[in-house]
Amino acid sequence: MTTRTNDFILIQNRQAANEYMDKVCQESEFTSLHKGFTKVPHKIHRCYGLSQYEKLILVDLIAYMSDKAQCYPTHEMIARNVGSSSKTIERHIKELADKKLILVSQGKNNTYYLPNYLHCHPLLLISEKTQQITYERRKSSGKRTEDLSKLPVETITYSLEEGEQACACCGGSFTR
């Protein structure tokens, strides 16, 4: 179900969101080269061990792969899509390969592959576990005050002798 508010559409459920994304992806005379959309696992978006460029490059490579097992865009093509220089792309592709998040076959044109073990890559799994722990910690806030309320209360009263009931600096007396 969608609700129209001026020029914004508020999407009420997942099915409506998917239908809306299909509508956005429909081909027109201006978008014939850019069909569809790319499914990207949340693990990649939420990975703490990847820079913003590494995430964007990985998403772009996944988009180029589409339903194939490989792709071969040039550094310039990726740079144009990501919004950076080809030197920056080259540096971050090397980082992704060093982290074993992509496999690069060098030749006339580089060929890029996703490894078969990406779903259980340690960098992605550690980030997921960290997200889970952070969420659980936030969820349990407010319990400290409850826990402290169960502790016994003990009142301790000190009595000062007559000579000690005056301030040493100004000579004023202490009152109860």
N, C-alpha and C positions, 0 to 999 in steps of 0.2 A: 504494500500500500504506500502511495506517495502523497504528500501534501504539498501543494504549490503555495509558496510565499514569495510574492513579487517574481523575481527571476531565479530564485533558488528552489530546488526541489529537496524536501526533507524525506529521506528514505527510511521507512519504518521497519523493514525486516531484511534478512539476508537474501531471500528470493527476489525481492524488489530491487535490491542493490545489484544483484547479478544481472537482472533484466536491464537495468539502467546502464551497466557497463557494456552489455551487448549493444545497446542503442548507441552509446558513445563510439563504439568500435566499428559501427557500420561503415561500409565503404561509400565514399562519394567521389566526385570527380577530382577533388583536391587531396584525398587521402588514399589513393589506390596503392601506393607503395607501403603504406603503414597500416596494415590490416590487423585487427584483433588486439589482444593485450597479452601481457606476460604474467604468468603465475610465478611468484617468487616466495619461497618459504620465509616465514617470520624469523627463522633461525638466522638467516642472512642479514635481514634488516636489524636485528637486535644483537648482532655479534659484536662484543666489546673489542675483539682483537683485530678488527678491520677498520681502516680509515674510511672517511666518506667517499673518497675516490675509488678505493678498492671495492666498496659496496656497489657504487654506480657502475663500475666496469664489469663486475660480476653479473649484475642485472642486465646490462647491455649485451654481454656475451650469451646469457640465457635467452634473451630476446632474439638474437641472431640465430641461435640453434633451433628455435621453435620446436618442432617435433623430431629433429635430427639429433644425432649423437655428436656432431661436430659443427664448427663454423670457422670462417676464415676472413673476418673483417680486417681492414688495415688499421694501423694505429691512428691514422688521420680520420677514418670513419668513426672510430670509437671516441676520439678527441672531440669531434664535432657534436656527437650525441651527448657526451658528458659535460662539455663546456670547459675544456682545458686544452693545453698544448699536447702535441704528440710525444714530446719528451717526457712530460708528466705521465702520460699513459704508459709509455715504455717502462718507466721506473716502477709504476704500481703493478703492471702486469708481471714484472720480475718478482715483486714482493708476493703477489698471489701465487706464483709458481713455487717460490721458496717455501711458502706456507702450505703447499700441496693442495690448494683449493682449486687450481686449474692445471691442466697438463698442456704444454705447448710443444708442438712439433715444428721445428724450424726448417724452412725450405724457402722456395721462391716467395711464397706467401705463408705467414704463420698459420698453423691450424690449431684451433683451441678445442679442448675436450674437458668435460667435467669428469672427475674421478668417480669410480663406482662406489667409493666409500664416503662420499660427501655427506650422506644422511647420518653417518656416525663419526664425522670428523671431530677430533678432540676440541678444537677451537670453538666450534659451534655448540658442542655439548656442554662445555664449561660455561659458555655464555647463557645457555638455557637454564642450567642449574642455578647460576647466579641470579637470573631473573626470578626463578621460583623462590629462592631463599629471600630475596628482597621483598617479593609480594607477600610471603608468609609473615615476615617481620612487620610489615605495615598493617597487615590484617589483625595482628594481635595487640595493637596499641590500645591504651586505656586500661589494661589489666593491672598495671602497677598500683594504681590507687585502690583498686578492689583488694589486692593482696595486702596492702598496708593497713586497710581498715580492719582486718582480722587480728592484728597484733594487739596484745594487751597494753593498756595505757597505765603508766605509773607516774604519780605526782610526787616530786621530792621538794620539800620545803626546808630552806636553811634559815636559821635564826642567828643574828649577829648580836654580840654583846653590846652594852650601852656605849662603850668607847669606840666601837667599830662602826657605828651607825652614822658617821659623819664623813663627808667627802674630804680626802686628804688635800686636794687642791684648793677648794674654795671654802671649806668648812661647813657647807650646807648639809642638812640632815636628810637621810634616806627615808622615804615613806613607803608604806605598803599600799 
